Structure formats: C-alpha cells, structure tokens
C-alpha cells in the first residue's frame, strides 16, 4: 500500500505526519508492541520522530512498552515505562508531569481579581480596572511579536519607581536584554503611537558617576469609549487615560507567580491566566 497516496480531509497524511513528528510535537510517546512493529504507518512515524531526536540532540522520544519487541533505532537499554506494571491513569499523570505547566494562548480571565486586588485592594474600581486591562490585552493582540517582545521587556524591567505614571528603563540595559539596537527600538516604539503608546528618551545623571544615561520612558493610554453602565467615569482611577500602571501590573503578576523559565513563554503566547486565582496554574483548571 502506498502511504503517499493516503489523504484525509484534503491533507496528504504522509507529509502531515512527518510535519507533526518532526516539527509540531513537544515529545513523542512510543507505545511499543508487536503490532506496532508490524504496521506501516508507525514505521513512518518512528523515522520522523528519530530524525527530530537526532536534530535537537535532547530528550524527545519517550518509549513505553507493552512487551519486549525491538524497534530499529530504539535501544532496549533506553529508559522507558513498562506498561505491564502501571495503570493507564498512572501513565497519563506521568505524561502530564513531563509536559509541565499548560500554557494557554490568547487568554484573558473573565474575572482578573488578582489584578484588581493588587491595584485597588478595596475593589472599589473593579469594573474600571478589568475593562482597561482587557483593553490592553486587545492592544497587545494588534501588535507584532517583535513589538510585544520589546514592550514586555520594558514592562518587566521597569524601574519600580516608574508606575503608575510610566515605565522607564536605561536604554543601554534594554539593548542588552533584547539585543535590539537603541535606534531600532525607538523606531519600533514610534510605530506604536497608533495604539496609544508614547515614548521618549531623557538624558539623566548617573548617581554613581559624573556621567549621564539615556533613559527610555514609555506610557500607554486607554482612550476607550466607556459610559456610566461600565463604570463611573467621574470617579475613575485613570481619568486622563494613562493606564500604564495596569499594563505594568499585568506583567508583574505573571512574573511573580511563575518561574523565570515560563514568564516570557506565557507573555509571548498571551497567556494572562495568572491574573485570576481561578485560572492561574496550580489554582484550578
């Protein structure tokens, strides 16, 4: 039978599975058995997975065994799980632990109560904070990955004295963090004016020497059209539209709740689960 000729839903399965095992998957779990070794499709899948394992030079293939069948390229001495000694539920838990924390994409929690409590413990302005935070989330969705990376770097490393009025960072430090030359970073930020970002560079004295440093200041304004049914605009926290404090808090909460290895991954995937105790990893689904 020709594998190349098999199609499903308009897809060439040979090419599709090759892409899955060589590019899309994080790990490949092999369920090794006598029947596995005899099937054509599994042979194709195994070869694609082995090519990926050789290329990335790190753990990728996770063998599990129903019996002692030998597969080409999979040494019997390679550590794996013997399925004859564990239950399906135990195997599922092991795989989940291997995958690590789940990262959502483009997720903003329905009730970001941790953000509200951080900015306004009395929750008096809960509706306003939630609406403006969601507005910032929508703004991020309109940006390119490079633009978001730059903004996240600034908000993550802003001087603690910056919010609520602005986020600011030494321009040379920003270059070292992002690898983006200052002139290019400033051009990127200039292009964000249509999304209500304002940036400027000020020369400020270095308190540890007689020199001066170039410091980048960034602010974000929310000019959304709100009315009394949303929140009381007369008593709003951000009457002038400057909601930089909310943007900084959204990034700070994500940074504080998760380890450094996952912070940028969450931010890049637009996962703001950390803003709610109901959706933060380790606190519900």
N, C-alpha and C positions, 0 to 999 in steps of 0.2 A: 504493500500500500504506500502511496506517495504522500508523505507528510506535507510537502509543499502545496499540494492541491487542496488540503482541508481548509475550509473557511467557515467563520461563524459571525453572523451579523455584519458581513461585509469585510471582516478582518482576515488577513492571512495568519492562521494560528502559528505557523512555523516562525514567522517574523515577530508576531506579537509575543509569544512566549519567550523568544530569545531576548526581546527588549525587557520583559518582566524580570527574568533571572539575571540579566547582565547589567541592568540599569535601574530599575524601579524599586526592587526589593531591598529591605534593610538586612534581612537574614534569609537563608534558605533552609528550611527544616526538611530533612530527608526521612521518609518512613520506609526504611529498608526491609524488604521481604523477598521471598522467592518470586512472587507475582510482579513486584516492582522491577526486578531484574529482567523479566521477560517482555515487558511492554516497550513499544517503540517510542511512545511519547515521553516516558520517563527517562529513556536514554538521551533523548534530545534535551530535556530539561537539565539533566545532570551535567551534560557537556557545557551548556551555557553557564550553569552555576559554577563549575570548576574554572571556566575562563575568568569569571568575575573574581573568584577567590585568589587566583594567581595574580591578577591585575592589581587588586587593592592590598595584597600582602598582609591581611589581617583576618580575624575570625569572621567567617561569613556562612560557611556550610555547617549546620548543626545536625549531625546524624542521630537518628533514633532507630532502634532495631526491634522488629517482630521476631526475627530469627537470626541465624548466623550466616546468611547469604553474603557473599563477597561481591563488591561492585568495583569495576575498573576505576582506579584513581582514588578510591576511598579505603585507606588502610584500616585493617581490622584493629590496629592498635590505637586509632584515633578515639579520643574520649567521646562518649555519647551516652544516650539514655537507653537502657534496656526496658522496652515497653512491656516485657513479660513480668516486670516487677513493680509497675506503678499503674495507677488508675488514670483514665482519661482526664479527670479533673486535676490530678496532680501534674500531669503533663501540661495542661492549659495554664496552670499557675506558674510553672517553670518558664514557659514561653513568655508570659506576660511580664515576669520579673526580668527576663533577658531583654525584652523590648524597652523597658524603662518607662518613665512617665509619658503619658499620652499628650501630644501637643496638638491642639486644635488649630484650625486655620480660619482666619477672618471671624473671630468670635468675640463678641462683647456681651457680658452677662446681663440678663434682664434687670437685675437689681444689684448695682455695684455698691453694696452697703459698706464694704471696707474702705472704698474711696471716699464715700460721704463721711464716714466716721473720722477718717484721717484729716479731712479739710474742715469739717464742721461737726464736732462731736455731739452737739445738741440735735443734729439732723434737722435744724430749723429750715435750712435751704436745700433740703434733699432733692427736690424736683429740679431746681436750677442746676445743681452740680451734675446730676445724672444726665440731663439734657445736653449740657455743654460738653460733658465727657464723650457722649455719643457723637456729638458734632465733630469733636477732634478725631474720633475713630473714623468717621466718614471722610474727613480731610486726609487722613493717612492713606485711605483706600484710593484716593485720587493721585497719589504720588508714586513715582517710580521706586524701585528697590534701592537704588543709589541714593535718592533723595531721603528716603526713610532712614537708611543706614546713617547718613550724616546727621539728621535731626536726632535720632536716638542716641548717637554718640555724644552730642551736645547736652541733651537732657540727662543722660546717665552720669556725666562727669561735670555737671554744672557746679559752680561754687555754691555751697549751702546757703550763702548769704543772698543768692540771686532771687529765688522765688519769694513773694508772688509776682513781683513786677516783671522779672525777666530771668532768662537763663544765660549765664556767661562763662566763658572758658578761655584760657590762654590760647591764642591762635597757633602757636608752635606745638603746644601739647595736643591740640586737636589733630594737627598733621601727624604727630607720632602715633596717635591712637587709630586713625583711619587710613593713613598712608596717602591721603589726598592733599596735594599742594594747596597752600592758602589761597592762591588766586583762583584755582578751580573750585574750591569750597565756597568762596564768596560768590562766584558765578552761579553755582547751583542754588544757593540760598536766594540770590536775586531773582531767580526764576520762580521762586515760591511766593512771590508777592501776591499773585492772583488767588492764592489760598490763604491770604491774610497773615503771612509770616513777615516780620520786619527784622532786619539785621543791620548792624553797624559795628564798625571796629573803632575802638578808642585806644589811644596811647596812654598808658597808666604807669606810674612809678613802681619799680620793683622794690619792695620793702627790705629785701635782703642785700641790695646793692644800689649803686648810684645810677643804674641803667633803668630803662623803661621797657615795658612789654606791650605788645599789641593784644588787646582783649576783645573777643568777639561777643557781642550781645545779641540775643535772639528773643523775640517776643511773638506770641501767637494770639490773634484776636478772633473772637467768635461774634460775628455780626448776624447771627441767625435771627429770623423774624419770630419772636415769641410774643405771646399775649397773656392776659390775666388767667386764661384757662390752663396755661403751662406753669407759670409761677408769677409771683408779684414782682413786676419789674421795678416798682418804686423802692422795694426793699432788697433788690438784687445785690449779690456779693460783687458782681463784675459789671457794674453799670457802664463802664467805658468800653466794655468788650474785651479787655485784656484778660484772657483766661489761661495765661502761661502757667499759673500755679497748678491748674488742673492737669495740663499736659505733663508737667514735671512729676506730679504725684502719681499719675498712671504708670509712668516708667519706674518711679522709685518703688512703688508697691510690688511690681513684678520683680524688680531686682532684689528686694529684701526677702521675699518669700521663697525664691528658688535659688539654687546654686548657680555659680557663675557660668558653668558649662551650658545651662539651659536658658539663661536670661536672653541672650541675643537670638537664640533659636525661637523662643516664644515671641519676641518682638518682631522678628523678621516674618514669622508666619502670622502675625497679627492676632496672637492669642492673648487676650486680656482676661483669662479665667481668674487670675489672681485678685481681681477687683471685688470678687464675691467669695465669701466663705462657702457658699453652696457649690461653686464650680472650681475653686482652687484645688489643685491636685492634693490628694490626701484628706480632702474635706468634702467628700461626696462623689458624684459621678463626673 
